[in-house]
Amino acid sequence: MLGAIIGDIVGSVYEFSNIKTKDFELFKPNCRFTDDTIMTCAVADAIMNGGSESDYIRSMKKYGRMYPHAGYGGRFRVWLRSMDTEPYNSFGNGAAMRVSPCAWVMDCGFCARTGIWPSRDLARLSASITHNHPEGIKGALAVCDAIFMARFYFRGWYIEYSTPIDSDPDECKRRIKEHIEKEYGYDLSMPSEEIFKDYKFDETCQGSVPQAIIAFLESTDFEDAIRNAISIGGDSDTIAAITGSIAEAAYGIPEEMKEKALSYLDEPLKDILRRWKKYMRSDESWMK
């Protein structure tokens, strides 16, 4: 999930000041973590606490209230402050930017052995506690699938003709694209340079998740994916968070970028990342 956090931090200064180029400083002094980082960490915390509906609600409200001015959407901010726990039928992209921890606890080994996808119930639930509109849930599941498939293909789990296909990144991406288009109906055919010509700020899943996935599909490595996402414009921090979450699964993250991103986080968020790392290592099959 650090890929999502890096995308959020890098994109934080471009959300309302879009930069339509890939040539920019990644980590500016005024970069910061926003609601995307906080809610991604809250989802991880909820999973570590059991992953029930009440765990998600408790963690999101806890960490959301710890950081009340992090840039939440209006309806989510009301939900955070209230005693209400009911969802509000949102299809905003907040459902998609926070889902990455759910994809990392899906068992690649189980899929490799059986040919059956692991359950995506955690991802569905992470969205539906607030974003229970079908488009909100679809956005979260599409990103979760893309992350899981990147892990499965790029990290050598999938064997074809007795050979893993991780040495062929174009084929890995083709399979991810084909699945997302068929399963969720997103059009992933438009090149990113065509998108950024006319792309406007759009906080919906249907208006930002496809763009974020395209930014990954056209990338060559983790940093290039983040640069692609920012260059599109629009809701830059969230698009980059979504793209970064997929790119991490495919490419990994350079150590220097990890260290730089961590320098922007405070102790409560770093504590979640430390606990998450320990939690994931309890089953190494998830980590690959």
Secondary structure per residue as TSV (DSSP state, phi and psi in degrees):
chain	resnum	aa	ss	phi	psi
A	1	M	-	360.0	-7.0
A	2	L	H	-64.9	-26.8
A	3	G	H	-61.1	-40.4
A	4	A	H	-65.2	-40.9
A	5	I	H	-64.7	-42.7
A	6	I	H	-63.0	-44.9
A	7	G	H	-58.8	-41.7
A	8	D	H	-62.8	-48.2
A	9	I	H	-63.1	-48.5
A	10	V	H	-62.7	-41.3
A	11	G	H	-78.9	-9.7
A	12	S	T	-59.9	-32.5
A	13	V	T	-87.6	-6.3
A	14	Y	T	-111.0	-0.6
A	15	E	S	-59.3	-45.2
A	16	F	S	-111.1	13.1
A	17	S	S	-144.5	68.1
A	18	N	-	-58.1	145.6
A	19	I	-	-125.4	112.4
A	20	K	-	-89.5	55.2
A	21	T	S	-156.2	158.5
A	22	K	S	-91.7	-2.3
A	23	D	-	-96.8	92.0
A	24	F	S	-154.5	162.8
A	25	E	-	-74.9	126.8
A	26	L	S	-67.3	-58.1
A	27	F	S	-110.3	93.0
A	28	K	-	-81.3	156.0
A	29	P	T	-57.9	-31.3
A	30	N	T	-92.6	8.3
A	31	C	-	-64.4	155.0
A	32	R	-	-155.9	164.5
A	33	F	-	-83.8	149.2
A	34	T	-	-124.4	-163.7
A	35	D	H	-59.3	-27.4
A	36	D	H	-62.3	-45.0
A	37	T	H	-65.3	-45.8
A	38	I	H	-62.8	-44.1
A	39	M	H	-74.8	-30.9
A	40	T	H	-62.5	-44.3
A	41	C	H	-65.6	-36.6
A	42	A	H	-64.3	-39.2
A	43	V	H	-63.4	-43.2
A	44	A	H	-61.1	-43.9
A	45	D	H	-60.5	-41.5
A	46	A	H	-64.0	-42.2
A	47	I	H	-62.1	-43.9
A	48	M	H	-64.5	-24.9
A	49	N	T	-90.1	0.9
A	50	G	T	133.1	-26.6
A	51	G	-	77.1	20.7
A	52	S	-	-84.7	170.3
A	53	E	H	-56.8	-44.8
A	54	S	H	-66.6	-32.0
A	55	D	H	-64.4	-43.9
A	56	Y	H	-62.2	-47.6
A	57	I	H	-61.4	-45.0
A	58	R	H	-63.2	-46.1
A	59	S	H	-68.3	-41.9
A	60	M	H	-65.5	-41.8
A	61	K	H	-69.3	-39.0
A	62	K	H	-61.1	-54.2
A	63	Y	H	-77.4	-30.5
A	64	G	H	-62.7	-40.1
A	65	R	H	-74.5	-24.8
A	66	M	H	-67.8	-28.4
A	67	Y	S	-127.4	72.6
A	68	P	T	-71.0	-14.8
A	69	H	T	-117.0	39.1
A	70	A	S	-91.1	-0.1
A	71	G	-	101.8	27.9
A	72	Y	-	-66.6	154.2
A	73	G	-	-66.0	157.8
A	74	G	H	-58.1	-47.4
A	75	R	H	-71.1	-35.9
A	76	F	H	-66.9	-37.8
A	77	R	H	-62.3	-40.6
A	78	V	H	-63.2	-44.2
A	79	W	H	-60.1	-42.5
A	80	L	H	-59.4	-43.8
A	81	R	H	-77.7	-22.7
A	82	S	S	-87.3	169.9
A	83	M	S	-85.7	-6.3
A	84	D	-	-68.3	141.5
A	85	T	-	-120.3	8.1
A	86	E	-	-82.1	145.3
A	87	P	-	-70.1	165.7
A	88	Y	-	-129.6	27.8
A	89	N	-	60.8	38.7
A	90	S	-	-84.3	146.7
A	91	F	-	-119.8	28.2
A	92	G	B	-70.9	160.7
A	93	N	T	-75.9	0.0
A	94	G	H	-60.1	-29.3
A	95	A	H	-65.9	-33.6
A	96	A	H	-85.8	-31.9
A	97	M	H	-75.6	-21.2
A	98	R	T	-101.0	1.0
A	99	V	-	-83.6	-13.0
A	100	S	H	-54.8	-39.1
A	101	P	H	-58.2	-31.9
A	102	C	H	-63.1	-35.6
A	103	A	H	-72.7	-24.4
A	104	W	H	-82.3	-13.2
A	105	V	T	-100.7	8.5
A	106	M	S	-80.9	131.8
A	107	D	-	-86.1	106.0
A	108	C	H	-62.4	-37.0
A	109	G	H	-62.2	-41.3
A	110	F	H	-60.7	-44.3
A	111	C	H	-64.5	-41.3
A	112	A	H	-65.0	-38.2
A	113	R	H	-74.5	-38.7
A	114	T	H	-108.4	-20.7
A	115	G	S	76.5	9.6
A	116	I	-	-108.8	136.1
A	117	W	-	-68.5	139.2
A	118	P	-	-65.7	163.0
A	119	S	-	-62.1	141.7
A	120	R	-	-108.2	21.7
A	121	D	H	-60.7	-36.9
A	122	L	H	-63.1	-40.1
A	123	A	H	-67.0	-45.0
A	124	R	H	-59.9	-44.3
A	125	L	H	-68.0	-37.3
A	126	S	H	-60.3	-29.8
A	127	A	H	-84.3	-47.2
A	128	S	H	-70.5	-15.3
A	129	I	T	-67.2	-20.0
A	130	T	T	-131.0	-48.2
A	131	H	-	-96.9	70.2
A	132	N	-	-92.5	7.2
A	133	H	S	-67.0	144.0
A	134	P	H	-53.0	-36.2
A	135	E	H	-70.5	-32.0
A	136	G	H	-67.5	-44.2
A	137	I	H	-67.0	-41.1
A	138	K	H	-60.4	-43.4
A	139	G	H	-60.9	-43.4
A	140	A	H	-65.1	-43.7
A	141	L	H	-67.6	-36.9
A	142	A	H	-63.7	-43.2
A	143	V	H	-67.3	-42.0
A	144	C	H	-58.6	-45.3
A	145	D	H	-61.3	-43.7
A	146	A	H	-62.2	-41.1
A	147	I	H	-65.3	-48.6
A	148	F	H	-60.6	-43.9
A	149	M	H	-66.9	-35.1
A	150	A	H	-62.8	-42.5
A	151	R	H	-61.2	-45.6
A	152	F	H	-66.9	-43.3
A	153	Y	H	-85.2	-50.2
A	154	F	H	-71.8	-18.3
A	155	R	T	-107.6	16.5
A	156	G	T	85.2	13.6
A	157	W	-	-75.5	-35.5
A	158	Y	-	-83.7	125.3
A	159	I	E	-113.1	127.8
A	160	E	E	-130.7	127.5
A	161	Y	T	54.1	42.5
A	162	S	T	68.3	13.4
A	163	T	E	-132.4	132.8
A	164	P	E	-63.6	153.2
A	165	I	S	-101.5	12.4
A	166	D	T	-67.4	-15.8
A	167	S	T	-80.0	-2.9
A	168	D	-	-122.9	80.2
A	169	P	H	-60.4	-32.1
A	170	D	H	-63.6	-39.8
A	171	E	H	-69.1	-39.9
A	172	C	H	-57.4	-46.6
A	173	K	H	-68.7	-36.3
A	174	R	H	-59.7	-41.9
A	175	R	H	-67.5	-39.9
A	176	I	H	-63.8	-47.3
A	177	K	H	-59.3	-46.4
A	178	E	H	-60.3	-43.7
A	179	H	H	-64.5	-47.9
A	180	I	H	-63.9	-41.5
A	181	E	H	-64.9	-43.1
A	182	K	H	-72.2	-42.5
A	183	E	H	-77.1	-36.3
A	184	Y	H	-119.2	-5.3
A	185	G	-	73.9	12.1
A	186	Y	-	-75.8	141.0
A	187	D	-	-90.7	111.5
A	188	L	-	-108.6	23.6
A	189	S	-	-91.5	-19.3
A	190	M	S	-78.5	126.7
A	191	P	-	-63.1	149.6
A	192	S	H	-61.8	-32.3
A	193	E	H	-67.4	-25.0
A	194	E	H	-78.1	-35.2
A	195	I	H	-62.3	-48.6
A	196	F	H	-72.3	-10.6
A	197	K	H	-62.1	-40.7
A	198	D	H	-126.4	3.0
A	199	Y	-	-69.5	133.2
A	200	K	-	-114.9	168.1
A	201	F	-	-58.9	126.1
A	202	D	-	-146.7	116.2
A	203	E	-	-95.7	5.6
A	204	T	B	-84.3	156.8
A	205	C	S	-62.6	-46.8
A	206	Q	T	-67.8	-18.6
A	207	G	T	-104.0	6.0
A	208	S	T	-143.0	-28.7
A	209	V	H	-64.1	-46.7
A	210	P	H	-59.1	-40.1
A	211	Q	H	-63.3	-40.7
A	212	A	H	-66.1	-38.8
A	213	I	H	-68.1	-39.9
A	214	I	H	-59.8	-41.0
A	215	A	H	-58.1	-36.9
A	216	F	H	-70.4	-46.8
A	217	L	H	-58.5	-30.4
A	218	E	T	-91.5	1.7
A	219	S	-	-86.1	163.1
A	220	T	S	-111.3	-21.2
A	221	D	S	-161.6	-177.2
A	222	F	H	-62.3	-49.0
A	223	E	H	-62.0	-40.9
A	224	D	H	-62.4	-36.2
A	225	A	H	-62.7	-44.6
A	226	I	H	-62.9	-42.7
A	227	R	H	-64.6	-40.1
A	228	N	H	-57.9	-47.0
A	229	A	H	-62.9	-44.3
A	230	I	H	-66.4	-38.4
A	231	S	H	-66.5	-21.4
A	232	I	H	-64.4	-36.1
A	233	G	-	92.7	-158.6
A	234	G	S	73.9	-141.6
A	235	D	S	-80.0	74.1
A	236	S	H	-58.8	-43.5
A	237	D	H	-66.3	-38.8
A	238	T	H	-74.9	-41.6
A	239	I	H	-60.6	-43.8
A	240	A	H	-67.9	-32.7
A	241	A	H	-63.9	-43.9
A	242	I	H	-65.6	-48.7
A	243	T	H	-59.9	-45.4
A	244	G	H	-61.7	-34.9
A	245	S	H	-66.2	-35.2
A	246	I	H	-76.3	-43.4
A	247	A	H	-62.1	-36.1
A	248	E	H	-58.4	-43.5
A	249	A	H	-65.2	-34.5
A	250	A	H	-80.9	-46.1
A	251	Y	H	-110.1	-18.5
A	252	G	-	77.8	179.7
A	253	I	-	-126.7	132.3
A	254	P	-	-58.3	141.0
A	255	E	H	-58.3	-38.5
A	256	E	H	-66.0	-31.0
A	257	M	H	-73.0	-36.1
A	258	K	H	-60.4	-50.2
A	259	E	H	-62.4	-40.6
A	260	K	H	-65.2	-43.4
A	261	A	H	-62.8	-41.8
A	262	L	H	-62.5	-27.1
A	263	S	T	-68.3	-16.2
A	264	Y	T	-90.3	-10.6
A	265	L	S	-93.9	152.1
A	266	D	-	-93.7	178.8
A	267	E	H	-64.9	-43.0
A	268	P	H	-59.4	-38.0
A	269	L	H	-74.4	-39.2
A	270	K	H	-61.5	-35.2
A	271	D	H	-63.4	-40.3
A	272	I	H	-62.4	-43.0
A	273	L	H	-63.6	-39.1
A	274	R	H	-65.0	-44.3
A	275	R	H	-65.4	-37.8
A	276	W	H	-64.0	-43.1
A	277	K	H	-60.3	-43.1
A	278	K	H	-66.7	-41.5
A	279	Y	H	-61.3	-45.0
A	280	M	H	-67.7	-34.5
A	281	R	H	-70.3	-10.4
A	282	S	T	-71.0	-15.5
A	283	D	S	-141.8	96.2
A	284	E	H	-63.9	-20.1
A	285	S	H	-65.5	-26.8
A	286	W	H	-73.4	-29.7
A	287	M	H	-75.2	-27.9
A	288	K	-	-66.7	360.0
